[in-house]
Amino acid sequence: MSAEQLRFQATIGVEVKGETWSCVEIPGSAEFFGTRKTVRMNATIDEVVLENVGAMVTGTGGHMVSLNAKVRKALGKDIGDTVAVTITTA
């Protein structure tokens, strides 16, 4: 069975409860993952690989992946910057 991929460009920063979180929203994620619940996945953000990370629910029916300070430093990017994202399921 081959892995499915979803590729897109996104801006770092998702509004959650009045705050901007350092996350990237995954477009069409509920359809892609087949659920509106938290899922485990692999992601490549620009050239930084994140393995077996959780895609959290956004509260609006989609998913987002958090980019912690270590990942943002490796990217050389922060909230408001655009990244290329590849999501992979196994």
N, C-alpha and C positions, 0 to 999 in steps of 0.2 A: 504494500500500500504506500503510495507516494504522499508526501506532505503537501498541503495546500499553502499557497502564499497570497498575501495581500500587500500591495505596494502603494505608497502614497507619500505626499509631502504634507507636513503639519507644522504648526507654530507651537512652541513650548508654552504651556500655560492654559489651564482649564479652570473656569470659575466653579467653585464648590462652596456653597453656603456663604457667599459674599466675599470669599477669599480666592486669590489666584494660586493654584497649586502648580508645582513644577512637573506637570504631566503632559502627555500627548494623547489626544482623543483619537480613537480608532474609528474611522467612518465605516458604516455598514457592519459594525462588529457583531451585532446580535444575529444577523443573517449568516455572517461568515463563521462564527463559532457555533451557531445553532442553539444558543441559550442567552438568557439575560442575566445569568449568574456569573460569579467570578470564575475565571478559567486560567489554566497554566499554559504558557506558550513560550516560544523563542522569538526574539526580536533583534533586528539589526537597525541601529539608529546611526545614520551616516556610516561610519566604519566601526562603531562600537557594538560588540555582540553581547546580548543579554540572554542567558540560557535559563529555561524553566522559571520564568518570572510570572507573577500574577497580573492578569488584566482585570483591574477592579471595575465594578459597575459605577456608572456616572450618576445614577439617580434619574436619568432621563431616558433610560432604555438602551444605552450604549456602554462601551467600555473605554478605559484609559489605562495607560501604562505610566508608572511613576519614574521620573528620572532624578535619582538622588544626587547629592553634591559631587560625589566621586564620578558619576557618569557625566554630569554636566561639565566637570573640569576636564575629563578625557575628551569630550566633544569640543571644548573651548566655546561653549554656548550656554545661554541662560534663558529665562522667561522672555518671550517676545521674539526669539530667534527661530528660524525655519530649519527643519531637519528632514532628511529623506528616511523613510521608515519602511522596513520589510518585516511583516509578521508571518510566522510559520507555525503551523500545527503539525503534529506528527500523526 
